[in-house]
Structures are given as C-alpha cells and as structure tokens.
C-alpha cells in the first residue's frame, strides 16, 4: 500500500483511543477546501514504508490502541485489505476515513472484520455535490449506498461535513440531515486553512452561522455537533 505520511500519536482522531495516523496518497475528488492537497495530487509519491509502520506498531503494542487510515481516499489503495489484515493481526483497532464513493469496498472490509470505526465525509447536499467536490458526474448513488450501509449499524461510525462560507448554507445542512436521517453521530467542522489547500479563496463561516447550521440539523432529528 502506498503511504505518504505517518503521525505517530493522536488523541483526537480515533474516539476513545490513543492512535497513530497513516496517510495514503490520491483521491477521486478535488474539494477546493481540502487541507491535504499534497496527498490528493501527488498520487505516486511514497515517503513511508510499510516496514516502518509495522516496526513501530510492534514496539507500541500495549501502549497504543488503534490505527487511523486516512488520505486522500484510502479505498483507492489496492493494498489496503492486506495492510489492515496485518494491523488487526497485531491487535489494533482500525478507523477508516472515507468519502463514501466506494461502498462495495467499504462493505467488504467491514464484513471481514478489518474496520472498527468509519468516519465518512458527506460533502454537501445532493444538488451541490459536483461543485463541492470539484468533479463532474459525482457518484451520489454510491455515496447514498455508503450512508445507508453505515446507518444500518454494521460498524461504529460518524458522518461529518467541512463547512465553508462559499459552498454551504443552513439549507444545505438541513438537506444533508434529511439525507442521513437515522444517523447516530454527525459533526460539522468549520473550514480551517492548513496552508496546503487544493484551491484558494475558501473561508470559514462565523460561529453564529455554524451554531445555526447545527441547530438546523438537530431540528431534522440528527444529533449534530459543531467541532
């Protein structure tokens, strides 16, 4: 599996667990607000070996709880299943970050017991997906399939939306909440400029608007929280 980055410790990215983060390159989306632009565009760069990862994990057994695999879009990686199998064999829990566009791959990994927690990005309302992810003909049907699969409860999960002033309105958040109705966790995270963006010109919303959006989602029956 191609690995483009490795963070040895996080207390925030895997709920309730001390974890490390493995970053995979490449993505089928081009969200203008993406904060990992170098991972999205430099799909053939490999800067960390699997050997380095597994040597670290072997040494941290009993001290570290889990491994977060993120990107880019990890489900593009042909070697992901083998990688996760090795991670699970060492006794670690796995969190997978995904954009939800590969439901068959997601289901296969979950059904094989290789994923313990999924964080899926719901980028926007259906009508605004193409503009939000920067590609024509967005895979909305596939995303819908992933949403339904996660809501079915086969694996622990959360949905999340990164909110920007130019792309998201309270009405959009209401539509997302209707789309993911039945979800047990939904997080709205305000845009933050990482300095490594796909496009310039993105702005966060105000705290007042973010709170309004959160309230709108709650009114639709989704337990939303702002991050």
C-alpha positions, -999 to +999 in steps of 0.1 A: +000+000+000+012+035-008+019+056+023+026+093+021+027+103+057+027+089+093+018+106+125+029+085+155+003+097+180-031+113+181-055+116+210-082+133+188-088+113+156-100+080+169-128+084+195-118+070+229-084+057+217-047+066+215-038+060+179-014+067+151-024+080+117-014+066+083-019+089+053-025+074+018-020+094-014-046+100-041-082+110-042-110+108-068-124+142-055-109+177-058-127+195-030-114+231-031-112+233+007-093+200+011-065+206+036-043+177+024-038+189-012-003+173-015-018+139-007-046+144-033-023+154-061+009+135-055-006+101-060+027+083-068+048+096-040+057+071-013+076+086+017+069+059+044+074+022+041+050-004+055+080-019+073+085+014+092+048+014+102+047-022+114+080-019+133+065+010+152+033-009+158+051-039+171+070-018+196+039+001+207+017-029+215+000-024+248+006+013+247-013+023+215-049+013+209-056+020+172-046+030+137-063+056+117-061+052+079-069+084+061-060+103+029-067+113+002-091+084-002-078+052+013-102+029-006-083+037-038-054+017-025-053-019-039-032-030-009-055-017+018-070-050+027-036-067+032-024-037+052-054-037+075-052-075+079-016-070+093-027-042+115-056-063+130-032-093+135-012-071+159-043-065+180-050-029+170-084-013+163-088+004+129-105+037+120-111+044+083-117+078+069-136+078+035-156+099+012-181+071+007-177+067-030-167+031-029-195+013-010-186-022-022-150-019-009-162-004+023-187-032+029-161-058+021-136-045+047-162-041+074-177-076+067-142-091+070-138-075+104-110-052+093-125-019+103-139-009+137-149+027+131-157+047+099-157+084+095-174+094+063-175+128+048-208+140+034-196+169+014-228+187+007-265+184-003-270+162-034-277+192-056-243+208-048-221+177-047-204+183-081-194+219-073-183+209-038-161+180-048-147+197-079-157+169-104-185+164-129-209+135-125-204+130-088-210+094-075-241+104-055-257+070-058-226+053-044-224+078-016-261+072-007-253+034-006-225+040+018-247+062+040-274+036+042-248+009+050-234+028+079-268+037+093-276+000+092-252-004+122-227-029+108-199-009+122-194+021+145-193+054+125-198+091+122-207+114+094-191+148+091-192+179+069-165+205+065-183+238+062-172+268+041-188+302+036-189+299-002-203+264-005-225+257+024-258+273+037-281+263+065-305+250+039-277+227+026-271+214+061-309+207+065-308+187+033-278+167+044-296+160+077-326+147+058-303+126+037-286+109+067-317+107+088-313+080+114-275+087+118-263+085+154-234+110+150-230+140+127-202+166+131-200+200+114-164+211+113-156+247+103-131+252+075-095+258+087-068+270+063-040+244+066-018+261+041-019+230+019-052+236+000-065+224-034-078+259-042-076+293-027-104+316-017-121+294+009-134+310+041-149+296+073-184+305+084-189+326+116-195+308+149-231+321+148-238+305+114-221+273+124-243+271+155-274+279+134-264+251+110-260+227+139-294+236+152-310+231+118-296+196+116-309+188+151-344+200+141-343+173+114-337+147+141-299+143+136-277+146+167-253+172+152-224+188+170-200+215+159-163+208+160 
